[in-house]
Amino acid sequence: MATAVVMPKQGQSVENCIIVGWKKAVGDQVAAGEILAEVETDKALLEIESPASGVLLARFFEAGDEVPVLTNIAAIGQPGEDVSNFWAAGAKEKPAAKVEAAPVPASPPPAAATAAPLSEFVGISPRARNLAQQKGVEVASLAGSGPGGRIIERDVQAALVKKPAMTPLARSMAAHGGFNIPPHGSGVSGRIMADDLQTVAQPEPVVPVLPVAAPVEEEVRTIAVKGIRKVIAGRMLASLQTTAQLTLNASADARALLAYRQRLKESAEALGLRQVSINDLLLLALSRVLPQYPDLNATFSDDTISQYKNVHLGFAVDTPRGLMVPVIRRANTLSLKEIAQEAKRLAAACLDSTISADEMNGGTFTLTNLGSFGVESFTPVLNPPQVAILGVGNINLKPVQVEGEVQFIPHLGLSLTINHQVVDGAPAARFLQAFAQGVAQIELLLAL
């Protein structure tokens, strides 16, 4: 009996997966547990194993298709088994019954060529052809004086001159063109006089068109928006369309932060603190300050504000697949060393595409740091349903008046974006002020 291969469910929030590629073709033998395909969620890359041994009878979706979870994507069984009952809505069409191709009728004999006008068979210039048609001159009777015997305009004009009797002046004028020659003139025996010639309206001069250089073909790389990039695009747009975002900018005295970071780098290796980064210290500061400001450690969904006792701290990770935001659970209960270790573990899982869906969900606040890129300040975009996100810039010297003298003190750039639907400016400003003070006195926060 045939067995369906089902798109597995990944966590509570993943609704669709994209098939990255198939490892087996229809008709291939497969063993139970053998890898059939790779799929991508908005979080990670996953491998789908064969649930049974047999032959891959059908693939209902192909690489690039976005498939809902718990949907049949293939069927495995013995050759000849019917798998039509496994087809899912949205899958590619079922194969139609084979129909013998109708015989292709023999090509009809080519139609007899239509005789072309005489002018097409005679070598004649366009100007000569037009003049001959206007004057009723038989082209076939003309002898060409142009290259290769080609009939040119002067040949037609010469034929016109020979037709009626003309005075020398009229003949000379007609030879130069630009005149209609009447069949009879006003002279003796119908001789055409110069006054009998009628001026022909001259066409507008043809301006030669200079050749235009062909445009240089642009090299364009087309990239399909899918997988995590598609998810990011949709969420960023939805974030700006569904929330009232307001950003507050401030800075924090970074002297204590830098000094403490230096002490950690110089600490005994056995303590395991040398790799603690500035970002880890900022995560610690957030985990200690946020519980005092429940308005910011919250989510907003379905007209309901949920404020959290624990801080589930998300932090932005730049990966080749795009921006990812893993979550440190209950960061307020962890030590600096534990926060640093968990942050490194989660970041590595994002880079390796081994992060689980559950490790990316449930955040109550997010930190995004662009300081290492030299960015001084920016406008972070909310990660709904969270109501706040803190952006961190680089450290710059800032002139500060101290006891009547101006001193240049290193300061850390801070940008707090809030959802103004549920968080007012004053509470947000108080939180930002408290966080800046906590950074300036980082060692005091370690005691909390």
Order of alpha helices (4+ residues) and beta strands (2+ residues): beta-beta-beta-beta-beta-beta-beta-beta-alpha-alpha-alpha-alpha-beta-beta-alpha-beta-alpha-alpha-beta-beta-beta-beta-beta-beta-alpha-beta-beta-beta-alpha-alpha
